[in-house]
Amino acid sequence: MRKIISTIAITLVAISLFGQAKKPTIMVVPSDQYCISRGYAMEYDNMGSKITLPDYKAALQNDLELKLIISKMSGIMADRGFPLKDLEQELKNLATQSAEMSMLESKSSGSGIAESPIDALKRTAKSDIIMDLSFEVKKVGPKKYVSFILNGLDAYTSKNVASAAGAGQPSSAAQTEILLEEAVLAYMDEFNGRLMSFFEDAFEKGREVKIRIKMFQNMDFDLESEYNDDELSEHIENWMADHAVNGRYNTQDATENFMQFEQVRIPMLNEKGRAVDARGWIRDLQKYLKDDPFMIESKLYMRGLGEAWLILGEK
Amino acid sequence: MKKTIQLATVFMLALIVSVNAQSRKELKAYYGSQYNVEIQTLGVGNDGTKLFKVWGYAKKAEGAAIEAKRNAISAAIFKGIPAGGGAAPTPALTTDINAEVKHQAFFDEFFKDGGKYLQFVNLSTDASAGGSDSVKMKKGYKVAVAVSINFVALRKYLEESGVIRKLDSGF
């Protein structure tokens, strides 16, 4: 009990003194349904089965209505202190970055930039919260109305953290652009109200993240190996219980080769008042496992603010 | 015995009347009350505004119209604005249910007669309130006013005054 009270007290003091948790990035992305139903799609053959994926670049280059809605939403979110990452600009940046990376070399030896296949894979447009957007201008007789769906998805937990959906008032006089603008104005306050609740929940109960423990191949130990009469997996679970906010975490799955923790609540700030993300938080477990009696080396792999993997056995 | 019963009856009646009068007084004077605000959303307002019809009560119709404007701002802060006319519901600006108690001094000043709350009422129809929107009651008037409030400016003012949290506070 004393530990819980002191943890809460330290967190509150830290928030009041420093108060700058890591700010999530937000990006509006047209939904798969929106892109594919309008023909903004790419198809490829995956060993005989046809896979259809949304083509965001084509959607943003050709769909003025989509751009209008994203622009309106960006203005509202910037006003609330969350300037949105622009998907179109992000895609352009990635293309330029790839070209520059392939051309760049050192002056003395002509050496290129080191990049593993994983590094290349990680160069994609991403954000911490995705505003998944669908809309459609529909007709009832001579009148038009806009059906609108906006889902705020946490990129790591895949949870829908905020949403707003509905249909506007039918109108025979208003232009489509006016109806689209009206749809954004009609739903954004509701959406932001829910987003606010999500942030308040994170500050009160901790940021929810996903942690995976994995093993490199051909190690002389696994998660069932015993240290001080307890299996390694038990030691890891005990560490999670001791360090998650109010001991909140859920062991989603576990074998001798991997453990998957979901709904892990980590503090927004550490005892020094510094912002914490999943990678920074799990680094303490990495250090714990490196010590006696485990003496286990591990590789820390980051997947954004809210997901980290600890791969045991080697760096 | 009969006299005692009569006295007790008179005393009980006096007590009931006094409690009722007290509760009515509190209900009317309490700007944050969730019970005396009736709202009907009229549509989606222009950028940054909310458009709805709100009711006020007073002995005179003019007073009821002024009360309605105060109710409009009070509803946006404490109660939220319901869905209607193609607009989605707007949650209350404060997420703390005890905000009116915590910041009582601020709200007493904000909602005083001719207070700063009027700055956020853009447009109202109080001059032409009449017909079905002005109902004569036993002890006064119930008047509906269609108002457009500057919701974004109100939110920013309350954020800067430290009464409500910003969406990005803490980050």
Interface residues (C-beta under 8 A of the other chain):
Chain A: I15 G19 Q20 A21 K22 K23 P24 D79 R80 G81 F82 A164 G166 A167 G168 Q169 E181 E182 L185 A186 Y187 D189 E190 N192 G193 R194 L195 M196 S197 F199 E200 F203 M268
Chain B: G43 V44 G45 N46 D47 A83 G85 G86 A87 A88 P89 T90 P91 T95 F151 V152 R165 K166 L167 D168 G170 F171
